[in-house]
Amino acid sequence: MPIASTFTRLALSGALSLAMLGSAQAQDDVRIGFIVKKPEQAWFINEQEAATQLGEEKGFSVVRLGGEDGQEVLSAIDNLNSQGAQGFVICPPDVRLGPAIMNRANQYGMKVVTVDDRFVGSDGEPMEDVPHLGMSGYKIGQQVGNAIAEEMEARGWDPQEVAALRITNYELPTAKERTDGATDALTEWGFPEDNIFDAPQQNTDTSSAFSAASPVISKRGDFEHWIIYALNEESVLGGVRATEQYGLAAEDVIGVGINGSGAAFAEFSRSNPTGFHGTVAVSSTAHGRQTADNLYQWITEGEKPPANTETSGTLMTRDNWEEVRADLGL
Ligand code: FCA
């Protein structure tokens, strides 16, 4: 190959890649963080992936971080600042950290959007100033309660002889809304309030739900039939595992969760059905994309996202989970 032409080609490709670099540079100017309280949970992995994917489509970068306690969140924010991020989406490990998180973010001039768990101010009220997107907890809780009631009917259970394991997390408003919604739907249907037993969990994961559930189930050994609900499917699974450990059969247990993520898919894929009857699926993909997009628009166009956006859910059981999964883009 003649030297001249090689040179021309090199020069040309150099110019091209410089031009590409130029535009990539402009796009790379926007960098956002996506901080989640439980980075190992399928729900949060999916949210972060969806945000990253949107960033690839629109040309901004997403730094995925975990923040499992206040210290970790604050150092994640420092880390984002040193990377030149203009803002972040966060699901905080404790909603009462809202004021401290906003302090740090404001010091750096970063914009903040919350997802799933909404900040609570020092007055105990939601921090309306920080745009939020989360599920409509009460309504989704009602869906859980109704799904359990229908299944009790299908199995011909007498509600007087059924115990309800309510795995609670009253420190977290969205958790309380969800379990309140389920309780109200159940009692409206005729479930006796006296048969509802609380198992307060310390965390929103399977192991803390298992620890909370075990003593409650063993104390009420007189009940043969159990229903289980909680703020999410990970927690309901902890309850289901506790009934199994206690020796209850799958047909004696009806657990219905919330989320529709990998934890539920794995359970539905098992060859033998378990006491995990279903889950109300919400699109974690949509939560991740929408919040990242809201923040991106805010940074680039100065358009502040709506104060509060609520999303809805669809019941997913062993029979329809693959279909619902595809519909929700999960
Ligand atoms: C809370 C729960 C998560 C998920 C999310 C939408 O953060 O802990 O499992 O349900 O709300």
Residues whose N, C-alpha, C, O or C-beta is under 5 A from the ligand:
A	BS01	FCA	W43 D116 D117 T204 L231 N232 I258 N259
